[in-house]
Amino acid sequence: MMPDMPVEQLKTYKPELTRRPDFEAFWAESLGEARRRPLDPEVRRVEYPVELVEAYDIAYRGAGGARIHGWYLLPDVRIRKSAALVVYHGYGGGRGLVWDHLTWALQGYPLLAVDVRGQFGATADPAVYGAGHQVGWLTQGILEPCNQYFRHVYVDCVRALDFLATRPEVDMARVCLTGSSQGGALTLAVAALDQRPAAAMADLPWLCHFRRAFDAQVDGPYRELVNYFRTFPSHFDQVFQTLSYVDVMNLAPMVTCPTLVGVGLLDFVCPASTIYAAYNHLGSELREIRTYPASGHEVIPAHMEAKLAFIRRWVG
């Protein structure tokens, strides 16, 4: 298999944005609507057999009042005003187990790992969608920008920062975001919609440049669009108009913090061209992309080491 574009072409690939005129107002109202509800944070200590980390089962209110669940790991209660990390998970997953996050927590970072609503975690999706959808979540609310599934998810994930701001040990000027695939998309979306993150590390980000992803006929969850159009071909233009509001490429110019992006040239789930389309639109001058010619949809150890150096550089 060959990459979808030569590397030299990827470096300059910067398609026009597909933003609608009300794009920024749409997101300002979406966040304002959520923040008019109380956050109602809950924190419950759970026993965990690692002495250097305290584990907490947490919850807070997201979009539409949804109860968003997560893990909060505190590596050393004596630390005050520490740099912290927010972790977003991949498509179809959940916050996982405490074990999944110990690598970062044992580096000394208070860590918040949150569920994406309705996926494989503890968080339900209370939203009511006006029509049916293809198997998965991408086409939920696909004809209604104000009720599209990922509009709710992005707001939920921004509210994770509101939760972190309630923690006295966290220095909100030194918060870093990270995640892979769907989590990479959420990392960039939150960095765009909230100016508090000091740095962002997005691995193999999904939800970038939807039209290119559709044209490339890739594997993975983008196929949900292909299957949807087989039944509803007349919805083609309306679907891409709705998706323009959650397209990470359209959000990218609003990202101003230092940003590290990882991409595999043999990734046929999130093709390199879709990721470069978002990366080349990033508003941050302090941005870096690590391109791995023999990697697919996976985060390799070399990239994890690059992330360790990046977070130390920007949040300490």
N, C-alpha and C positions, 0 to 999 in steps of 0.2 A: 504494500500500500504506500501511496505517496502523499505528502502534505497537500492540503487543498490550494496553497499558494506558495511560490518560492519565498524564501526568507527575505530577500531584498524587497520584494513586493509587499510583504507583510509590514515591513518597517515604515512604509509610507501609505499604507492602506487606511484612509480616513474618509469613509463615505459620509454623505450629508446626514445630519440629524433628521429625525422624523418627528420631532416635538410638535405638538399642537400649540396654538397661541396661548391657551390657558394652562400650560404645563406647570409653571411654577406656582400659580394660584391654586391649582388642583392639589398640589402637595402641601402647600401652606394650610389649606382648609382641612385636608385629611389629618394632618398632625394636630391642628388646633382642635378639631372635633374630638380626638382621642384624649387630649390633655384637659378638656373640660370635664372629664370624669376623674374621680380620685384614683390614684395609683393603687391604693390598698395593698401595700407590700406585706408579705408574710415570710417569715424566716424560721425554720425549724431545724435544730441541730440533729444530725443522725450519727450514730456510732459508725466509725470506720477504722479498720485496723492498720492505719498508718499514722504514727505519732507526730509526724511533721506537718500534717495537714488536718484542719478541721473541715468537716463537710456539712453543708446545710441544704436542705430541700426548700426551695423558695418558690414564690408565686407573686404575680402582679397583674394588673389590668392592662389589656392591650386594646386594639381596635374593637369598637362595638361592645366593650365591656368583657371581652373574652378573658378567661383566666389563664395566663401564660405561666407554665411551669419551667423550672430549671434547677441546675445545681450551682451553688456558690461555694467555692473552695478557698479557704483562708490558710495560707501556708505557715504563718507565724503571727499569733495574736499580738505579739509585742511590736510588730511593725505598724507604724502610723504614717498616713499619707503616702502610700506606696503606689507605684505604677501598677496597672491592672490590665487584664486581658478579657475580652468578650469573644466567645466562640460560637459560630453558627454552623449548623450541621448540613449534610448533604441531603439530596432529594429522597424522600421516603424514609428518612431516619428519624432520630429523636435526640434528646440530650445525652442518651447513652448511659453508661455507668460512670461512677466516680473514677474508676480505673482508667477510662479512656482519656482522662484529662490530667493525670498525675505528672506526665512529662513536663507540662507547662507549670503546674502548681508548684512542683518541686524546684523549679527555677527561681521561686520566690515571688511569683505573681498571684495576688488574689485573682480568681478566675470565675467568670460567670458564663455558663453554658446553658442556652435556652432552647426550648422546643419550638418547632414550627407547627402551627396549629393544624390539627386534623391528620397529621402524619403519624409516624410510628413512635409516639411518645405519650406523655401523660396529659397532653393538652387537646381538648376537643375544639372543633370549629363550630361556633354557634351561628355563623352567618347563614342566611337563607338566600339561595341563588335563584334567579328568575327562570332558568331553563335547565335542560339536561346538559351533560358534558361527557367527553371522552374519558375512558378509564385513566385515573391519575388526577392531578389538581390543576394543571396548566390551563385547561379550558373551562374551569368553573367561573361563572360570571363573565364569560368571554365577550359578550355583547354589551356589557355595562361597565364603563370605566370606573364608576364610583363603587361598584360592587365586585370588581374583579378580584380573584383570590389573592394575588400577590400584592395588591394595594393593601389589603388587611395585614398580610405578612410583613411587609416593609414597616408599617406603623408599629406592629408588635415588636419588631426588632429594634426600632428606635427607642421604644419605651424601655428596653433593656438598659439603656444608658440612664434613663430616669431612675430606674431601680438602683443602679450602681451609685448614683449621686446621693442616695440615702445612707451609704456606708461610710462611717467616719474614717475608716482606715485607707480609703481610696483617694488618691490625688487625681481629680477629674481632668487636670491638665496633662496627665500622663497615662491616658487610656489608649490601648491598641485593640484593633478589631482583626479577627481572622476567621477563615473558613475555606472549605474546598467545594467546588462545583456549585450546587445551590448555595452553600455557605460562602463561597467566594463572591457570588452575585450579591448576597445579603450584606457582606462586608462593604462592597463598593456602594450599594444603595444607601446604607446607613451613613457612611462617610460623606455622601452627597447631601443627605437630608438633615444632617446634624453637624454642626461645626465643632463639637467638643472632642472628637477623637484626635489624638496626637499623631497616630500612624495607622495604616491599614495594610494587611497582608492578604491578598486575594489569590487563592490557588485555583487555577482552571475554571474561572468564573463562568457560570451558566447565565441564561437570560440576557445575553448580549446580541444585539443586531439580529432580531428575529427573522427579518426577511432573508438575510444571507443564510441563516441556519436552515430555513425552509428550502431555499434554492439548492443548498448543498446536499439535501436528502440524507441527513446524518442518522446515526443510531441514537438510542436512548430516548429520553422524554420529549425531545423535539418532535418525535414521531407522532405524539398525541395530536399535533396540529395537522399532520398529513391525514391521519385517520378521521379527524373531525371534518376536514374538507371533503372527504369522500362522501359523507352524508349530507353536508351543508355547503355545497360549493358557492351558493349565492351569498354566503356570509363572508367571503374572502376579504373584501376591503374593510368591512366593519371590524373584523377580528384584528387586523393589523393596526387599525386606528386605536382600538382598545389597548392592544399590547404596547403601543407607543408610549403610554404613560408609565409602564413598568419596565421598559427597555433600559437596561443598564447603560447602553451606549448613550442614551439621551440624558441620563443622570450624570454621566462621567464628567462633563465640564464643571459640575458643582463640587467635585472632590478636590480639595485644596491641601489636604494633609500629605506628608510623605507616604508613598504607596509602593509596595512591592507586589508584582503580579508574576505568577508562574504559569507557563504554557508548555504543553507537549505537542510537538509537530505531528505525532501520530495519534492524536486525540480525535476520534470520530464520534464522540459524544458532544464535546464542546470544541468545535474546530478552531484552529489557531486564528483564522481570519476573523471570526466573530469576537474573539478575545482582543486581538490587536485593534479591531474597530473601536472598542471601548477604551483600550489603553491609550490609543493615539488621540483621543478626545479628553483625557484626564486634564483637569484644571491645575493639578499640582505640578510645579516645576521640579520638585524633588521626587521623581518617580523612577522606578527601575523595573525592567522586565527580564526574567530569567527564562530562556527558551531552551528546551531539551529536545534535541533532534530525534532521539530514539525512544521517547516516552509517549505513552498514551494518556488515558484518563486516570492518572495516578500521581500521587505526590511522592517523589523518590527521596531517599535519605539525603542526597546532596542538596535538595531544595529545603529540607527541614533545617539543615545546618545554615543555609543562607538566611532562613527566617530567624534563627537564634541570633545571628549577628545583626540583622536588621532591627529587631526589637530592642536589643541592647543599645544600638546606636541612637534610636529616636525616643525611647522612653526610659532607658536606663535600667 
